[in-house]
Amino acid sequence: MPRRSYEAGRQRWRHAAIITQRYGFCRFEDDELARFRLTSWLYALCRTDEDRLTILFDRAVPWLIANKILLPGASTLERLVGRICDRVQRRLWRLLVGSLSPAQQDRIDRLFVPEDAGALATLNAAGGRREPQDDP
């Protein structure tokens, strides 16, 4: 129960104020430049590495501390990392599909829109995977 009372109580806000005053940290919400720098850094990591969201989240925490930024709530940081990774994936998709002819784009689109049970088999065959066999 002590943890719950800490999260809901005023002590948490007092600690944040003390850390801000004594150690020179600032709030994540208040430092636009730091948010931009963190976003740019995470974007570059996401583009160059195949790190999972959890790894990017874990790398953001020490970056925030090193740059004297109070840690935002976990869900705030999760949403930021998720939005960045989604943006990188969308950009990559646009780059890949943009170099294809309209006919090739149509063929790719049809792979991801299953019209029947055979569509999954088509997608699996394209990736060299076999359909799971039913047990006799």
C-alpha positions as MATLAB code, in Angstrom:
seq = 'MPRRSYEAGRQRWRHAAIITQRYGFCRFEDDELARFRLTSWLYALCRTDEDRLTILFDRAVPWLIANKILLPGASTLERLVGRICDRVQRRLWRLLVGSLSPAQQDRIDRLFVPEDAGALATLNAAGGRREPQDDP';
ca = [
       0.000    0.000    0.000;
       2.818    2.544    0.594;
       3.625    2.644   -3.116;
       0.017    3.354   -4.038;
      -0.191    6.198   -1.542;
       3.083    7.612   -2.897;
       1.763    7.595   -6.487;
      -1.523    9.191   -5.491;
      -0.179   11.552   -2.844;
       1.543   14.887   -2.775;
       4.925   13.444   -1.819;
       5.600   12.447   -5.410;
       5.086   16.039   -6.567;
       7.296   17.316   -3.759;
      10.066   14.951   -4.802;
       9.821   16.186   -8.388;
      10.064   19.788   -7.173;
      13.099   19.001   -5.022;
      14.853   17.188   -7.864;
      14.106   20.105  -10.175;
      15.423   22.730   -7.752;
      18.366   20.870   -6.247;
      19.721   19.027   -9.283;
      18.645   21.227  -12.174;
      16.289   18.758  -13.821;
      13.350   20.026  -15.842;
       9.994   18.512  -16.668;
       9.724   16.560  -19.916;
       6.573   18.477  -20.847;
       8.309   21.840  -20.383;
      11.459   21.269  -22.454;
      10.508   21.318  -26.121;
      14.129   21.147  -27.295;
      14.813   18.048  -25.195;
      11.658   16.365  -26.542;
      12.789   17.146  -30.086;
      16.314   15.831  -29.442;
      15.008   12.652  -27.811;
      12.531   12.084  -30.622;
      15.239   12.590  -33.254;
      17.629   10.243  -31.450;
      14.982    7.526  -31.053;
      13.950    7.970  -34.702;
      17.555    7.422  -35.798;
      17.850    4.340  -33.585;
      14.621    2.948  -34.933;
      15.762    3.518  -38.523;
      19.198    1.975  -38.099;
      18.492   -0.822  -35.617;
      15.787   -3.381  -35.394;
      15.307   -2.745  -31.703;
      12.015   -3.655  -30.152;
       9.875   -1.030  -28.502;
      10.948   -2.178  -25.054;
      14.618   -1.746  -25.910;
      14.012    1.754  -27.261;
      12.046    2.561  -24.118;
      14.917    1.271  -21.983;
      17.422    3.356  -23.948;
      15.309    6.507  -23.593;
      15.343    6.409  -19.785;
      19.129    6.877  -19.346;
      19.077    9.509  -22.103;
      16.488   11.486  -20.161;
      18.460   11.192  -16.927;
      21.748   12.153  -18.615;
      20.044   15.225  -20.072;
      18.532   16.141  -16.694;
      14.923   15.593  -17.699;
      12.466   14.302  -15.114;
      11.141   10.967  -16.280;
       7.645   11.254  -17.717;
       5.059    8.624  -16.890;
       5.694    5.213  -18.403;
       2.631    5.433  -20.639;
       3.785    8.824  -21.969;
       7.151    7.402  -22.934;
       5.560    4.234  -24.356;
       3.278    6.290  -26.605;
       6.195    8.423  -27.799;
       8.311    5.380  -28.683;
       5.338    3.697  -30.341;
       4.551    6.756  -32.474;
       8.190    7.037  -33.560;
       8.425    3.371  -34.558;
       5.113    3.578  -36.397;
       6.350    6.637  -38.288;
       9.587    4.864  -39.274;
       7.672    1.796  -40.482;
       5.271    3.921  -42.535;
       8.174    5.805  -44.116;
       9.951    2.558  -44.979;
       6.764    1.161  -46.500;
       6.287    4.304  -48.621;
       9.886    4.083  -49.833;
       9.603    0.411  -50.706;
       6.230    0.616  -52.416;
       6.993    3.952  -54.084;
       9.655    2.377  -56.277;
       7.247   -0.254  -57.612;
       5.116   -0.024  -60.697;
       1.337    0.303  -60.196;
       0.900   -3.356  -61.164;
       3.492   -4.457  -58.599;
       1.874   -2.268  -55.950;
      -1.466   -3.900  -56.693;
       0.058   -7.373  -56.348;
       1.602   -6.435  -52.997;
      -1.700   -4.972  -51.779;
      -3.524   -8.170  -52.694;
      -1.140  -10.195  -50.526;
      -2.290   -8.320  -47.440;
      -6.030   -8.366  -48.101;
      -7.259  -11.912  -47.592;
     -10.326  -12.534  -49.705;
     -10.529  -16.178  -48.722;
      -8.572  -18.860  -46.920;
      -6.341  -19.261  -49.980;
      -4.954  -15.756  -49.578;
      -3.058  -16.732  -46.440;
      -1.555  -19.648  -48.308;
      -0.471  -17.258  -51.077;
       1.216  -14.964  -48.560;
       2.898  -17.887  -46.806;
       4.071  -19.322  -50.119;
       5.560  -15.959  -51.043;
       7.583  -16.047  -47.836;
       8.639  -19.656  -48.357;
       6.631  -20.905  -45.379;
       4.469  -23.980  -45.415;
       0.896  -24.143  -44.210;
       0.526  -25.941  -40.883;
      -0.611  -29.526  -41.353;
      -3.660  -30.831  -39.534;
      -2.997  -33.782  -37.246;
      -4.594  -36.998  -38.547;
];
